């Protein structure tokens, strides 16, 4: 089963593009999004390891590239990223309108 944002979720925020040199430390450590907030990790260049490490989910790792689907961040699920060499990526945040 593929997990993704609900079909009625809409983008409301986008981070700037980050590189291996300026990725915020918070993204490299375990963190989560708030309830109701989904994220899409979009790699523009290079490779990024996306790790889901939450007790409510099986631990998983995926290598994201410009040719793969974005990494899907579920609300409140702990995750982190790790650059694999030269990389450029951003995160799009989505939620269901109220």
N, C-alpha and C positions, 0 to 999 in steps of 0.2 A: 504494500500500500504506500503510495506516494503522499507525503505530507506537504501541504502548501497553504498559502493564505486563502481564506474564504473568497468565493468569487465576487462578493460585494465589497471587499476591502479595497480602499483607495490609498494611493501614495499621499503622504502629508509632509514628509521631510526627507532630505537627502544630505548625506555628509559631503564634505569636499573629497576630492580624490586623495588617497594616501599612498605613499610609497614605502619601501622597506626602510627608508631613512627617517620618515616622519610619522609612522603609524603610532597612534596613541598607546601608551603602556596599558591602558585599561582594556584595549581590544586584544592584547596579547595574553592577558590573564583571564581566568574564568569570570564571566559576567553574564547578565541576562537582561532581557527587555521587560518592561512592565506588562501587567495584565492587559490584554487586548491589543498589544503592539506586536506586529510581525516585522521581520526584517528580510531583505534580500541582499546578499553579499555578491556584488557584481565585479568580476575581475576584468579590467580593461587591458592589462598587459602582464605577462609572466604567469607565475603560479603561486597559489596561496593554499595552505593547508587549513581546512575548516574542521574543528574538533568539537563534537557534542559530548559533554561529560556531565551528565545529570542523572541522579539516582532514579528518576522516573522514566528514563529512556535507556536502551542499550547504547553503550559507548560506541561512537562512530567517528570515522575520519574520512574526509573526502579531499581530493586535490581539485581546486577550482582553477579554471583557465578561461580565457575569452571564448573558447569553443564549448564550454560546458554550460549547463543550466546554472543560474545563480544558486548560491547556498541559501537555503531557507532557514530562517531563525524563528522558532516558535515562541510565543509569549511565555515568559518566565522560565524558559529552559536554559540552563547553564551551558555556555559555549565559549570558544576562544579561537583566534586565528594565529597562524605562524607563516610569515613570508618564506618562500623558497627561492632565494636569490632576488633578482630585480623583479619588482612587482608594482602595479598600480591598480587600486581598487577603490570602490566606494560602497556605501550601504544606503539602501532605500528603505524607509520605514512606511508601513501601511497600517491602517486601522479601518474598522467599520464606522461609517458616518453615524452620528447620533441625531 
